[in-house]
């Protein structure tokens, strides 16, 4: 047993009832960050920039939504437009329209766990507090948005797979080839990921799912 009080506190907190929140939000944000990292790299490649210190200065403070729009605009200007109906175009739209808003809500609102029923996450605001869900019969203001932890995991899993697709896209971009993904690992977010999860289940969980460089 460790004598380090900080380590003991870490074990107690991460082993407690809120661990489900830390696991699922952390998984989602870790893969979101990796996808945004690769999106920034792709932006540099299609812009013809090779000095990454300059790229870092140019993109510092730029959010993912702007990066997606800049990639599309620059590709259009460079005569290599991203077809919105292509595999990469569809995935980029899913990322832009569906997952960037999820990330922003997780990052800019207070989070609370449902105390009964199916495990789910409340995304609260000053005018959207979970009074009723926490036993107060008088719900003041609107109810908060909520998402199941399974759905949040599915979104994180999609980002994990899209991260691989982004790696393939970057390789193609560096070769001057089409940015489309021939056999994407990510799927349309309107679909259920069950078949993909079965197909891509890792044979060795200890060596799979490495962030960024693998």
N, C-alpha and C positions, 0 to 999 in steps of 0.2 A: 504493500500500500504506500502510495506516495506521501511524503511529508510536505510537499510544496502546496501551500494554501491556494494558490492560483490554479494549479492543476486540479486540485480537489473540487474547486468551484466550477471549473470547466466541465469536469465529469458529471457533476450534479446537474448543472444547467442543461447540458446536451443530452443527458439521460432522463430529463424530466418530461412533463406533459407537453411542453412547448417545442419539443424536438421535431415534431412533424412540421412545424412552421419553418424552423431553421433549415431542415433538410430540403424541403420542396422549393422554398424561395431561393435558397442558396444554389440549388441545382439549376434552376431557371436562369438566375442572374449570371452564373458562371459561364454557361453556354451562350447566353445573350452577349456577354462581353467578348467572348471569343469570336462570334460571328461579326460583331461590330469592328473588331480588330482587323479581321480579314477584309471586311468591306472597305476599311480605310486603305488597306494595302492595294486592293483592286482599284480604288479611286486614283491612287498614285500611278499605277501601271497604265491605265487607260489615258491618263493625262500626260504620259510621257515623262514623268518625274522620276528621278533616281536618287536624289539626295533626300534621304528619309528624315534628316533633321529639319529640312525645309518643309517637307510634308507634315511633320509633326506640328510645326509652327502654324502652318496654314489651316490645319484641321482642328487645332486645339479649341475646345469649346463648341465645336460643331456637333450637333446631335445626329443620331442615326437616320432620322427622317430626311434631313438635309443631305446627308451622304448618299442615300439612295437616289434622291432626285438629281444630285450632281453627277453620279455615275451614269444615270440614264441620259442626261443632257449632253455630257461630254461624249458618250458613245454615239449619240445622234450626230453631233458635230464632226466626229472623226469618221463618219460614214460606216459605222459598224453598230447600227441601232439594235437595241434589245427588243426582240419581238415579245410583246406582252402575252402571246399565247404559247411561247416556247416554254420548256421546262424551267429554265432559269428565270424567265420573265414572270411566270406564274408564282414561283417560289419567292421571288423578290417582292411581288405584290402582297403575298401572304404575310411576309415579314413586316412590310411597311404598314399594311392596313390593319393587321390583327395582333401582331406580337409587340410592336413598338408601343402601342397604347397600353398593353398589359404591363410592360416593363415600367412605363411612366407612372401608372397607377400604383404599382408595388413600391416604387421609389419615392413617391411624393405624397403618400397617404399613410395614416396609421393603420396597422393590421391587427386583427383580433381573430381568435379561434372560436368557432361555435362550441358551446358547452354541452350540447345534446344533439342527438340524431347523427346523421352522416357527417364525418369529419369534413369541414369546409372552412374556407377563409373569408372573413369579412374585410372589405376594403372600405374603410370609414373616412368620413370628413366631418368638419364641424357641424354641418347640416345633415349628415347621414350617419348617425350613430346607431349601434345595434341595441337600443334600449329594450325592445320587445324580445329579442332573441336571448337577452340576459335576464329575463324575468320581469321586466317592467311593463305592465299592461298598457301604459300610456306612451305610445311611440311618438316622440316629438320629431317633427320633420320627416323627411323621406327615410325609408329603410336603406341600409348600406348595400352596395354591390357585394356579391359573393361569388366565390368560385370553389369548386370541389378541389381537394388536393390531388385527386387522380387527374383532373383536367389540367391542373398546373403542371403536373409531372409530364403529361402528354405534350404540352407546349415545350417543356424543357427538352424532352426527347427529340422533338422535331428540330429544335435548334442544334442539338448534338449532331443530327444527321445533316442538316443544312450546312453546318460548319465543314463537314467533309466535302459536300458539294461545292462550297466556296473555294476550298483548296484546289479542287479540280478546275474550277473556273479561272482561278488565278494562273494556274499552269498554262491553260489554253490562251489566256490573255497575253502572257509573256512570250508565247510562241507566235502571236499575231493571228491566232485562230479564232473561230466563233466562240462566243462566251457561253453558248448553250450547254446544258448538261445532257449527255447521251443517256445515261442510266442513273437517274437521281436516286439518292437514298431517302431524301425527304419526300413527303407526300402532300397532296392537296389538303389543307387544314379542314376542308369540308368533309373529308373522308375520315373513317375510323382507323386508327393506326394499328389495329390488332394484327393484320396480316404482315405488316412491316416489322412489328415487334417480334413476331415468331420467326420471320425470315432472317432477321439480323441479330438474333439473340447471340451474345458473345460466347464463344467456346471457352474462353478463359477470362472471367471477369476481372482478374487481377491485372491483366495487361491491356484491357480495352478501355475505351472512353478516356483517353489521355487528352488533355486540353491543348489546343493550338498546334504544337509541334509533335507529330507522331508519324 
